Amino acid sequence: MGQRTQILVVRENNKGEKNAKFYHHQWGFGRVMYLALMDAYMNDYNKESFKSGYNFLNNKDFTTNGKIYDVTTEVPKEVLSVVDVTDFETIKNVFEFGDNNNGGLVISIKEGTKHYDGADFKIGFLLGEEDSYTYDSKTNERIDIEKPFSRYLTPQEYGKMNGGCSYSDEKFVKMFTDFCEYFGIEYLSNVNE
């Protein structure tokens, strides 16, 4: 039960080492994933990189939402170890291990040249199974919109298509896209674009 979503966070430090973590939110559609990205960005913005033992790969991704749970151990290491945000098949492989019905979010965070610099963020939303179809109001016939987990969606597309779209209304999505534009957060592109 719930609007089950997952967030895949792929971190890469300035030495080229990567770490992928997989998170679950039981009621994650609507505004939840947008706000999660903002949380992850603010955690990087406020990082304590001069603190003893600081490690970019182990920096906390989410601190303001206690309902986002780390489920990384539910994904086989051989699946996570080859994750590449530019290879969409590797992304789909990870999400197959999630208890998901309403999509997801991929966040790529790449450390700056100096550990105290701001990281480069790229994001892509994903359409889930429940949001990939609708029903004809007259015939009750199922109408497929598009295949779930088939491509990265922009914040605007996800805002209109997710099951909680009344909570990710145009005004909210504009505020989010303004946030991304201001801080230089880019959108992940699909192979065919």
MDTraj code that builds the backbone (N, CA, C; nanometers):
import mdtraj as md
import numpy as np

residues = "MET GLY GLN ARG THR GLN ILE LEU VAL VAL ARG GLU ASN ASN LYS GLY GLU LYS ASN ALA LYS PHE TYR HIS HIS GLN TRP GLY PHE GLY ARG VAL MET TYR LEU ALA LEU MET ASP ALA TYR MET ASN ASP TYR ASN LYS GLU SER PHE LYS SER GLY TYR ASN PHE LEU ASN ASN LYS ASP PHE THR THR ASN GLY LYS ILE TYR ASP VAL THR THR GLU VAL PRO LYS GLU VAL LEU SER VAL VAL ASP VAL THR ASP PHE GLU THR ILE LYS ASN VAL PHE GLU PHE GLY ASP ASN ASN ASN GLY GLY LEU VAL ILE SER ILE LYS GLU GLY THR LYS HIS TYR ASP GLY ALA ASP PHE LYS ILE GLY PHE LEU LEU GLY GLU GLU ASP SER TYR THR TYR ASP SER LYS THR ASN GLU ARG ILE ASP ILE GLU LYS PRO PHE SER ARG TYR LEU THR PRO GLN GLU TYR GLY LYS MET ASN GLY GLY CYS SER TYR SER ASP GLU LYS PHE VAL LYS MET PHE THR ASP PHE CYS GLU TYR PHE GLY ILE GLU TYR LEU SER ASN VAL ASN GLU".split()
xyz = np.array([
    [0.0838, -0.1178, 0.0000],
    [0.0000, 0.0000, 0.0000],
    [0.0882, 0.1241, 0.0000],
    [0.0396, 0.2311, -0.0578],
    [0.1127, 0.3569, -0.0580],
    [0.1561, 0.3960, -0.1974],
    [0.2131, 0.5132, -0.2053],
    [0.2684, 0.5636, -0.3303],
    [0.4188, 0.5440, -0.3208],
    [0.4606, 0.4227, -0.3442],
    [0.5975, 0.3798, -0.3162],
    [0.6926, 0.4282, -0.4258],
    [0.7910, 0.5035, -0.3841],
    [0.8909, 0.5579, -0.4757],
    [1.0298, 0.5299, -0.4195],
    [1.1282, 0.5361, -0.5086],
    [1.2662, 0.5233, -0.4651],
    [1.3495, 0.6358, -0.5255],
    [1.4598, 0.6614, -0.4585],
    [1.5554, 0.7621, -0.5037],
    [1.6915, 0.6943, -0.5108],
    [1.7536, 0.7022, -0.6251],
    [1.8884, 0.6503, -0.6440],
    [1.9834, 0.7691, -0.6432],
    [2.0798, 0.7674, -0.5524],
    [2.1798, 0.8733, -0.5434],
    [2.3151, 0.8150, -0.5816],
    [2.3750, 0.8713, -0.6842],
    [2.5069, 0.8269, -0.7302],
    [2.6052, 0.9402, -0.7027],
    [2.6976, 0.9149, -0.6122],
    [2.7999, 1.0137, -0.5780],
    [2.9320, 0.9761, -0.6443],
    [3.0049, 1.0771, -0.6915],
    [3.1378, 1.0551, -0.7467],
    [3.2302, 1.1613, -0.6899],
    [3.3390, 1.1164, -0.6248],
    [3.4312, 1.2143, -0.5685],
    [3.5269, 1.2652, -0.6753],
    [3.6112, 1.3602, -0.6376],
    [3.6997, 1.4235, -0.7358],
    [3.8174, 1.3352, -0.7764],
    [3.8197, 1.2115, -0.7263],
    [3.9193, 1.1132, -0.7694],
    [3.8571, 1.0111, -0.8649],
    [3.7265, 1.0269, -0.8945],
    [3.6587, 0.9344, -0.9846],
    [3.5981, 0.8129, -0.9171],
    [3.6067, 0.8048, -0.7843],
    [3.5466, 0.6925, -0.7106],
    [3.3970, 0.7177, -0.6944],
    [3.3179, 0.6108, -0.7111],
    [3.1719, 0.6254, -0.7052],
    [3.1113, 0.5446, -0.5910],
    [2.9958, 0.5906, -0.5493],
    [2.9180, 0.5219, -0.4470],
    [2.7707, 0.5437, -0.4807],
    [2.6930, 0.4378, -0.4862],
    [2.5497, 0.4498, -0.5151],
    [2.4694, 0.4034, -0.3943],
    [2.3661, 0.4806, -0.3619],
    [2.2749, 0.4450, -0.2524],
    [2.1323, 0.4500, -0.3051],
    [2.0500, 0.3642, -0.2495],
    [1.9118, 0.3491, -0.2933],
    [1.8213, 0.3728, -0.1732],
    [1.7235, 0.4619, -0.1894],
    [1.6351, 0.5009, -0.0797],
    [1.4895, 0.4745, -0.1162],
    [1.4078, 0.4518, -0.0131],
    [1.2651, 0.4231, -0.0313],
    [1.1821, 0.5247, 0.0464],
    [1.0693, 0.5651, -0.0131],
    [0.9695, 0.6468, 0.0559],
    [0.8335, 0.5855, 0.0280],
    [0.7615, 0.5516, 0.1325],
    [0.6345, 0.4800, 0.1195],
    [0.5231, 0.5660, 0.0588],
    [0.5301, 0.6977, 0.0756],
    [0.4282, 0.7896, 0.0233],
    [0.4967, 0.8985, -0.0568],
    [0.5744, 0.8601, -0.1586],
    [0.6697, 0.9511, -0.2188],
    [0.6315, 1.0276, -0.3425],
    [0.5061, 1.0247, -0.3854],
    [0.4772, 1.1017, -0.5069],
    [0.4385, 1.2448, -0.4709],
    [0.3885, 1.3201, -0.5684],
    [0.3553, 1.4599, -0.5410],
    [0.4811, 1.5436, -0.5270],
    [0.4950, 1.6127, -0.4142],
    [0.6097, 1.7023, -0.3916],
    [0.7306, 1.6330, -0.3294],
    [0.7121, 1.5114, -0.2798],
    [0.8130, 1.4481, -0.1951],
    [0.9508, 1.4404, -0.2604],
    [0.9597, 1.3917, -0.3820],
    [1.0920, 1.3760, -0.4434],
    [1.1546, 1.5104, -0.4794],
    [1.0733, 1.6068, -0.5142],
    [1.1257, 1.7419, -0.5389],
    [1.1926, 1.7946, -0.4119],
    [1.1222, 1.7815, -0.2999],
    [1.1750, 1.8306, -0.1734],
    [1.2973, 1.7508, -0.1291],
    [1.3003, 1.6214, -0.1629],
    [1.4165, 1.5384, -0.1299],
    [1.5404, 1.5893, -0.2029],
    [1.5242, 1.6258, -0.3292],
    [1.6385, 1.6811, -0.4033],
    [1.6868, 1.8101, -0.3379],
    [1.5939, 1.8952, -0.2978],
    [1.6315, 2.0209, -0.2332],
    [1.7068, 1.9924, -0.1021],
    [1.6614, 1.8918, -0.0288],
    [1.7272, 1.8505, 0.0954],
    [1.8696, 1.8036, 0.0662],
    [1.8862, 1.7176, -0.0351],
    [2.0191, 1.6673, -0.0699],
    [2.1111, 1.7827, -0.1118],
    [2.0567, 1.8766, -0.1863],
    [2.1382, 1.9898, -0.2297],
    [2.1816, 2.0740, -0.1088],
    [2.0894, 2.1009, -0.0192],
    [2.1214, 2.1830, 0.0980],
    [2.2222, 2.1117, 0.1884],
    [2.2144, 1.9785, 0.1965],
    [2.3125, 1.9039, 0.2756],
    [2.4520, 1.9193, 0.2173],
    [2.4629, 1.9208, 0.0843],
    [2.5932, 1.9428, 0.0226],
    [2.6375, 2.0879, 0.0429],
    [2.5452, 2.1795, 0.0263],
    [2.5759, 2.3225, 0.0405],
    [2.6314, 2.3531, 0.1800],
    [2.5764, 2.2850, 0.2804],
    [2.6153, 2.3090, 0.4196],
    [2.7139, 2.2056, 0.4732],
    [2.7784, 2.1291, 0.3860],
    [2.8686, 2.0224, 0.4311],
    [2.9847, 2.0795, 0.5122],
    [3.0332, 1.9987, 0.6026],
    [3.1458, 2.0382, 0.6870],
    [3.2711, 1.9690, 0.6359],
    [3.3191, 2.0140, 0.5216],
    [3.4293, 1.9459, 0.4541],
    [3.5638, 1.9587, 0.5257],
    [3.5743, 2.0483, 0.6226],
    [3.7001, 2.0619, 0.6969],
    [3.6975, 1.9815, 0.8270],
    [3.5872, 1.9158, 0.8541],
    [3.5739, 1.8347, 0.9749],
    [3.6586, 1.7082, 0.9607],
    [3.7218, 1.6681, 1.0674],
    [3.8045, 1.5476, 1.0655],
    [3.7222, 1.4267, 1.0216],
    [3.7750, 1.3489, 0.9285],
    [3.7068, 1.2288, 0.8818],
    [3.6049, 1.2528, 0.7725],
    [3.5945, 1.3761, 0.7221],
    [3.4973, 1.4053, 0.6167],
    [3.5265, 1.3189, 0.4941],
    [3.4215, 1.2602, 0.4388],
    [3.4332, 1.1780, 0.3193],
    [3.3134, 1.2076, 0.2301],
    [3.3368, 1.2682, 0.1149],
    [3.2295, 1.3066, 0.0236],
    [3.1373, 1.1896, -0.0098],
    [3.1939, 1.0712, -0.0295],
    [3.1132, 0.9553, -0.0687],
    [3.0171, 0.9115, 0.0405],
    [3.0475, 0.9451, 0.1642],
    [2.9611, 0.9050, 0.2762],
    [2.8809, 1.0204, 0.3345],
    [2.8804, 1.1339, 0.2667],
    [2.8043, 1.2484, 0.3155],
    [2.6561, 1.2123, 0.3204],
    [2.5845, 1.2631, 0.4165],
    [2.4408, 1.2350, 0.4277],
    [2.3668, 1.2963, 0.3099],
    [2.2734, 1.2194, 0.2548],
    [2.1952, 1.2693, 0.1422],
    [2.0697, 1.3418, 0.1893],
    [2.0005, 1.2853, 0.2880],
    [1.8734, 1.3419, 0.3336],
    [1.8744, 1.3511, 0.4857],
    [1.8446, 1.4689, 0.5379],
    [1.8413, 1.4842, 0.6836],
    [1.7097, 1.5413, 0.7339],
    [1.6300, 1.6037, 0.6471],
    [1.5079, 1.6674, 0.6967],
    [1.3843, 1.5794, 0.6815],
    [1.3945, 1.4681, 0.6108],
    [1.2786, 1.3806, 0.5921],
    [1.3089, 1.2433, 0.6495],
    [1.2562, 1.2171, 0.7675],
    [1.2787, 1.0901, 0.8354],
    [1.2047, 0.9736, 0.7737],
    [1.1258, 0.9979, 0.6702],
    [1.0504, 0.8901, 0.6064],
    [1.1206, 0.8362, 0.4820],
    [1.2402, 0.8845, 0.4551],
    [1.3210, 0.8314, 0.3456],
    [1.4176, 0.7314, 0.4075],
    [1.4032, 0.6042, 0.3678],
    [1.4814, 0.4966, 0.4277],
    [1.5852, 0.4429, 0.3301],
    [1.7042, 0.4184, 0.3810],
    [1.8117, 0.3606, 0.3014],
    [1.7841, 0.2115, 0.2831],
    [1.7662, 0.1694, 0.1579],
    [1.7416, 0.0283, 0.1262],
    [1.8512, -0.0243, 0.0324],
    [1.9668, 0.0366, 0.0396],
    [2.0783, -0.0004, -0.0477],
    [2.1108, -0.1489, -0.0386],
    [2.1026, -0.2056, 0.0808],
    [2.1400, -0.3462, 0.0985],
    [2.0445, -0.4422, 0.0276],
    [1.9301, -0.3931, -0.0187],
    [1.8350, -0.4783, -0.0910],
    [1.8699, -0.4915, -0.2397],
    [1.9701, -0.4176, -0.2831],
    [2.0154, -0.4239, -0.4226],
    [2.1493, -0.4973, -0.4246],
    [2.1626, -0.5996, -0.5084],
    [2.2917, -0.6703, -0.5152],
    [2.4072, -0.5755, -0.5480],
    [2.5200, -0.5986, -0.4839],
    [2.6370, -0.5122, -0.5042],
    [2.6798, -0.5087, -0.6500],
    [2.6657, -0.6207, -0.7207],
    [2.7082, -0.6231, -0.8612],
    [2.6190, -0.5346, -0.9479],
    [2.4950, -0.5075, -0.9042],
    [2.4056, -0.4167, -0.9772],
    [2.4433, -0.2715, -0.9478],
    [2.4651, -0.2411, -0.8205],
    [2.5007, -0.1034, -0.7826],
    [2.6399, -0.0640, -0.8302],
    [2.7310, -0.1585, -0.8368],
    [2.8692, -0.1249, -0.8711],
    [2.8850, -0.0793, -1.0160],
    [2.7888, -0.1091, -1.1024],
    [2.8002, -0.0697, -1.2435],
    [2.7039, 0.0434, -1.2811],
    [2.6381, 0.1030, -1.1828],
    [2.5435, 0.2098, -1.2113],
    [2.6145, 0.3251, -1.2806],
    [2.5518, 0.3708, -1.3883],
    [2.6041, 0.4828, -1.4663],
    [2.4824, 0.5628, -1.5126],
    [2.4724, 0.6875, -1.4696],
    [2.3533, 0.7672, -1.5022],
    [2.3394, 0.7937, -1.6509],
    [2.4462, 0.7730, -1.7282],
    [2.4367, 0.7890, -1.8733],
    [2.3991, 0.6587, -1.9440],
    [2.3909, 0.5494, -1.8695],
    [2.3496, 0.4193, -1.9230],
    [2.2180, 0.3822, -1.8557],
    [2.1077, 0.4150, -1.9216],
    [1.9762, 0.4032, -1.8591],
    [1.9429, 0.2600, -1.8166],
    [1.9945, 0.1603, -1.8861],
    [1.9685, 0.0216, -1.8488],
    [2.0192, -0.0079, -1.7077],
    [2.1339, 0.0499, -1.6710],
    [2.1864, 0.0264, -1.5356],
    [2.0970, 0.0912, -1.4305],
    [2.0312, 0.1993, -1.4674],
    [1.9377, 0.2658, -1.3755],
    [1.8138, 0.1787, -1.3572],
    [1.7572, 0.1318, -1.4684],
    [1.6394, 0.0445, -1.4622],
    [1.6680, -0.0802, -1.3793],
    [1.7882, -0.1352, -1.3935],
    [1.8235, -0.2557, -1.3178],
    [1.8151, -0.2326, -1.1679],
    [1.8562, -0.1163, -1.1216],
    [1.8494, -0.0855, -0.9784],
    [1.7039, -0.0760, -0.9338],
    [1.6213, -0.0038, -1.0098],
    [1.4826, 0.0179, -0.9689],
    [1.4004, -0.1105, -0.9701],
    [1.4469, -0.2137, -1.0375],
    [1.3775, -0.3426, -1.0337],
    [1.3808, -0.4038, -0.8945],
    [1.4731, -0.3597, -0.8096],
    [1.4833, -0.4114, -0.6739],
    [1.4036, -0.3284, -0.5736],
    [1.3333, -0.2268, -0.6216],
    [1.2537, -0.1424, -0.5335],
    [1.1088, -0.1861, -0.5312],
    [1.0436, -0.1651, -0.4194],
    [0.8993, -0.1878, -0.4071],
    [0.8337, -0.0597, -0.4570],
    [0.8109, -0.0518, -0.5873],
    [0.7784, 0.0743, -0.6508],
    [0.6499, 0.0668, -0.7308],
    [0.5656, 0.1688, -0.7159],
    [0.4486, 0.1801, -0.8035],
    [0.4304, 0.3219, -0.8573],
    [0.5021, 0.4207, -0.8031],
    [0.4813, 0.5586, -0.8453],
    [0.6091, 0.6320, -0.8841],
    [0.7063, 0.5603, -0.9362],
    [0.8203, 0.6270, -0.9961],
    [0.9382, 0.6498, -0.9054],
    [1.0283, 0.7330, -0.9545],
    [1.1507, 0.7549, -0.8799],
    [1.2244, 0.8790, -0.9236],
    [1.3391, 0.8955, -0.8623],
    [1.4265, 1.0081, -0.8897],
    [1.5696, 0.9569, -0.8883],
    [1.6473, 1.0011, -0.9856],
    [1.7902, 0.9719, -0.9888],
    [1.8624, 1.1039, -0.9646],
    [1.9564, 1.1013, -0.8698],
    [2.0359, 1.2195, -0.8376],
    [2.1827, 1.1829, -0.8546],
    [2.2497, 1.2539, -0.9446],
    [2.3936, 1.2376, -0.9635],
    [2.4614, 1.3555, -0.8959],
    [2.5546, 1.3259, -0.8042],
    [2.6242, 1.4311, -0.7304],
    [2.7742, 1.4102, -0.7502],
    [2.8373, 1.5053, -0.8171],
    [2.9803, 1.4949, -0.8462],
    [3.0559, 1.6025, -0.7694],
    [3.1528, 1.5574, -0.6908],
    [3.2312, 1.6482, -0.6079],
    [3.3072, 1.7490, -0.6928],
    [3.3198, 1.8700, -0.6408],
    [3.3969, 1.9730, -0.7085],
    [3.5453, 1.9418, -0.7060],
    [3.6226, 2.0210, -0.7771],
    [3.7675, 2.0004, -0.7836],
    [3.8290, 2.0032, -0.6447],
    [3.7868, 2.0963, -0.5648],
    [3.8307, 2.1039, -0.4250],
    [3.7159, 2.0525, -0.3380],
    [3.7493, 1.9803, -0.2314],
    [3.6457, 1.9163, -0.1506],
    [3.5470, 2.0151, -0.0890],
    [3.5854, 2.1392, -0.0746],
    [3.4950, 2.2387, -0.0164],
    [3.4095, 2.3100, -0.1206],
    [3.4362, 2.2853, -0.2488],
    [3.3531, 2.3431, -0.3551],
    [3.2150, 2.2777, -0.3545],
    [3.1188, 2.3482, -0.4117],
    [2.9872, 2.2890, -0.4284],
    [2.9927, 2.1776, -0.5315],
    [2.9132, 2.0757, -0.5103],
    [2.9090, 1.9622, -0.6025],
    [2.8207, 1.9956, -0.7224],
    [2.8437, 1.9243, -0.8318],
    [2.7577, 1.9353, -0.9500],
    [2.6459, 1.8327, -0.9364],
    [2.5223, 1.8801, -0.9514],
    [2.4050, 1.7939, -0.9400],
    [2.3386, 1.7794, -1.0760],
    [2.2952, 1.6563, -1.1052],
    [2.2104, 1.6282, -1.2210],
    [2.0988, 1.5379, -1.1728],
    [1.9785, 1.5606, -1.2266],
    [1.8633, 1.4843, -1.1792],
    [1.7771, 1.4349, -1.2954],
    [1.7039, 1.3290, -1.2697],
    [1.6067, 1.2777, -1.3653],
    [1.4948, 1.2059, -1.2916],
    [1.3719, 1.2420, -1.3211],
    [1.2556, 1.1753, -1.2615],
    [1.2172, 1.0553, -1.3471],
    [1.1495, 0.9584, -1.2858],
    [1.1080, 0.8366, -1.3541],
    [0.9593, 0.8121, -1.3307],
    [0.8916, 0.7679, -1.4333],
    [0.7488, 0.7386, -1.4250],
    [0.7285, 0.5961, -1.3757],
    [0.6397, 0.5789, -1.2789],
    [0.6119, 0.4463, -1.2246],
    [0.4970, 0.3765, -1.2943],
    [0.4758, 0.2502, -1.2572],
    [0.3732, 0.1655, -1.3187],
    [0.2334, 0.2268, -1.3075],
    [0.1953, 0.2724, -1.1902],
    [0.0592, 0.3248, -1.1709],
    [0.0334, 0.4548, -1.2471],
    [0.1386, 0.5238, -1.2823],
    [0.1228, 0.6518, -1.3517],
    [0.1411, 0.6389, -1.5026],
    [0.1624, 0.5173, -1.5502],
    [0.1910, 0.4966, -1.6923],
    [0.0654, 0.4669, -1.7749],
    [-0.0510, 0.4704, -1.7114],
    [-0.1764, 0.4455, -1.7831],
    [-0.2906, 0.5215, -1.7161],
    [-0.4014, 0.5292, -1.7845],
    [-0.5233, 0.5892, -1.7321],
    [-0.6400, 0.5055, -1.7841],
    [-0.7599, 0.5453, -1.7522],
    [-0.8787, 0.4740, -1.8001],
    [-0.9722, 0.5702, -1.8719],
    [-1.0314, 0.5237, -1.9795],
    [-1.1328, 0.6002, -2.0516],
    [-1.2547, 0.6114, -1.9609],
    [-1.3015, 0.7322, -1.9372],
    [-1.4129, 0.7543, -1.8438],
    [-1.5447, 0.6944, -1.8927],
    [-1.5588, 0.6752, -2.0215],
    [-1.6839, 0.6199, -2.0749],
    [-1.6817, 0.4683, -2.0857],
    [-1.5701, 0.4137, -2.1327],
    [-1.5643, 0.2692, -2.1573],
    [-1.4907, 0.1936, -2.0474],
    [-1.4246, 0.2660, -1.9598],
    [-1.3412, 0.2082, -1.8551],
    [-1.2270, 0.1243, -1.9125],
    [-1.1925, 0.1510, -2.0382],
    [-1.0833, 0.0809, -2.1041],
    [-0.9507, 0.1450, -2.0647],
    [-0.8523, 0.0607, -2.0377],
    [-0.7194, 0.1100, -2.0001],
    [-0.6524, 0.1733, -2.1219],
    [-0.5910, 0.2898, -2.0992],
    [-0.5175, 0.3609, -2.2035],
    [-0.3736, 0.3770, -2.1546],
    [-0.2802, 0.3141, -2.2246],
    [-0.1390, 0.3257, -2.1878],
    [-0.0862, 0.4616, -2.2319],
    [-0.0153, 0.5285, -2.1411],
    [0.0443, 0.6589, -2.1695],
    [0.1861, 0.6372, -2.2234],
    [0.2659, 0.5679, -2.1472],
    [0.4005, 0.5281, -2.1886],
    [0.4487, 0.4217, -2.0920],
    [0.5545, 0.3520, -2.1288],
    [0.6069, 0.2454, -2.0440],
    [0.6726, 0.3052, -1.9198],
    [0.6512, 0.2416, -1.8043],
    [0.7180, 0.2902, -1.6836],
    [0.8694, 0.2691, -1.6928],
    [0.9426, 0.3551, -1.6287],
    [1.0885, 0.3466, -1.6224],
    [1.1506, 0.3334, -1.7609],
    [1.1002, 0.4108, -1.8557],
    [1.1518, 0.4018, -1.9924],
    [1.2419, 0.5195, -2.0299],
    [1.2391, 0.6263, -1.9488],
    [1.3209, 0.7439, -1.9809],
    [1.3227, 0.8377, -1.8611],
    [1.4174, 0.9313, -1.8649],
    [1.4188, 1.0380, -1.7646],
    [1.3117, 1.1393, -1.8006],
    [1.2393, 1.1849, -1.7004],
    [1.1415, 1.2908, -1.7193],
    [1.1953, 1.4195, -1.6595],
    [1.1550, 1.5318, -1.7162],
    [1.1889, 1.6611, -1.6583],
    [1.0987, 1.6829, -1.5367],
    [1.1321, 1.7782, -1.4515],
    [1.0438, 1.8086, -1.3390],
    [0.9017, 1.8445, -1.3844],
    [0.8898, 1.9151, -1.4971],
    [0.7579, 1.9542, -1.5463],
    [0.6774, 1.8313, -1.5897],
    [0.7408, 1.7394, -1.6611],
    [0.6712, 1.6184, -1.7056],
    [0.6263, 1.5349, -1.5864],
    [0.7173, 1.5124, -1.4930],
    [0.6819, 1.4324, -1.3760],
    [0.5705, 1.5003, -1.2967],
    [0.5772, 1.6319, -1.2850],
    [0.4754, 1.7062, -1.2110],
    [0.3360, 1.6853, -1.2663],
    [0.3248, 1.6742, -1.3974],
    [0.1941, 1.6542, -1.4611],
    [0.1505, 1.5086, -1.4619],
    [0.2453, 1.4159, -1.4635],
    [0.2135, 1.2754, -1.4854],
    [0.2031, 1.1920, -1.3584],
    [0.2657, 1.2330, -1.2490],
    [0.2643, 1.1472, -1.1305],
    [0.1274, 1.1488, -1.0645],
    [0.0966, 1.0417, -0.9950],
    [-0.0350, 1.0246, -0.9336],
    [-0.0714, 1.1309, -0.8316],
    [0.0254, 1.1998, -0.7784],
    [0.0001, 1.3072, -0.6833],
    [0.0137, 1.4434, -0.7459],
    [-0.0187, 1.4531, -0.8753],
    [0.0067, 1.5763, -0.9501],
    [-0.0668, 1.6977, -0.8940],
    [-0.1739, 1.6769, -0.8190],
    [-0.2404, 1.7938, -0.7603],
    [-0.1512, 1.8593, -0.6542],
    [-0.0517, 1.7844, -0.6041],
    [0.0436, 1.8399, -0.5072],
    [0.1705, 1.8915, -0.5747],
    [0.1912, 1.8509, -0.6986],
    [0.3055, 1.9042, -0.7737],
    [0.2503, 1.9913, -0.8863],
    [0.1729, 2.0889, -0.8446],
    [0.1062, 2.1801, -0.9375],
    [0.2077, 2.2698, -1.0077],
    [0.1625, 2.3399, -1.1096],
    [0.2523, 2.4225, -1.1919],
    [0.3294, 2.5255, -1.1108],
    [0.2644, 2.5889, -1.0146],
    [0.3307, 2.6915, -0.9336],
    [0.4444, 2.6293, -0.8513],
    [0.4185, 2.5127, -0.7927],
    [0.5219, 2.4440, -0.7149],
    [0.6380, 2.4015, -0.8058],
    [0.6062, 2.3416, -0.9202],
    [0.7101, 2.2942, -1.0115],
    [0.7926, 2.4122, -1.0628],
    [0.7306, 2.5270, -1.0861],
    [0.8063, 2.6446, -1.1293],
    [0.9043, 2.6870, -1.0212],
    [0.8597, 2.6855, -0.8962],
    [0.9496, 2.7194, -0.7857],
    [1.0675, 2.6220, -0.7840],
    [1.0406, 2.4944, -0.8058],
    [1.1461, 2.3931, -0.8070],
    [1.2427, 2.4144, -0.9232],
    [1.1884, 2.4396, -1.0419],
    [1.2761, 2.4599, -1.1581],
    [1.3568, 2.5891, -1.1434],
    [1.3007, 2.6895, -1.0800],
    [1.3765, 2.8122, -1.0509],
    [1.4912, 2.7807, -0.9544],
    [1.4640, 2.6964, -0.8548],
    [1.5667, 2.6518, -0.7602],
    [1.6800, 2.5829, -0.8374],
    [1.6439, 2.4909, -0.9249],
    [1.7444, 2.4181, -1.0046],
    [1.8242, 2.5132, -1.0933],
    [1.7556, 2.6043, -1.1584],
    [1.8236, 2.6986, -1.2465],
    [1.9193, 2.7873, -1.1673],
    [1.8746, 2.8377, -1.0534],
    [1.9568, 2.9262, -0.9726],
    [2.0853, 2.8571, -0.9277],
    [2.0730, 2.7304, -0.8837],
    [2.1888, 2.6578, -0.8317],
    [2.2611, 2.5743, -0.9377],
    [2.2192, 2.5829, -1.0632],
    [2.2893, 2.5130, -1.1706],
    [2.2677, 2.3629, -1.1714],
    [2.1559, 2.3177, -1.1187],
    [2.1238, 2.1743, -1.1196],
    [2.0710, 2.1399, -1.2580],
    [2.1366, 2.0455, -1.3234],
    [2.1009, 2.0073, -1.4592],
    [2.0087, 1.8856, -1.4603],
    [1.9452, 1.8634, -1.5733],
    [1.8585, 1.7469, -1.5903],
    [1.9330, 1.6417, -1.6685],
    [1.9209, 1.5174, -1.6258],
    [1.9803, 1.4067, -1.6985],
    [1.9103, 1.3912, -1.8313],
    [1.9869, 1.3640, -1.9354],
    [1.9254, 1.3523, -2.0674],
    [1.9139, 1.2059, -2.1063],
    [1.8190, 1.1807, -2.1935],
    [1.7978, 1.0474, -2.2457],
    [1.8910, 1.0256, -2.3638],
    [1.9211, 0.9002, -2.3906],
    [2.0171, 0.8653, -2.4960],
    [1.9771, 0.9224, -2.6309],
    [1.8481, 0.9224, -2.6611],
    [1.8014, 0.9637, -2.7932],
    [1.7890, 1.1145, -2.8101],
    [1.8200, 1.1920, -2.7082],
    [1.8053, 1.3374, -2.7189],
    [1.9304, 1.4023, -2.7701],
])
top = md.Topology()
chain = top.add_chain()
for i, resn in enumerate(residues, 1):
    res = top.add_residue(resn, chain, resSeq=i)
    for name in ("N", "CA", "C"):
        top.add_atom(name, md.element.get_by_symbol(name[0]), res)
traj = md.Trajectory(xyz[None], top)
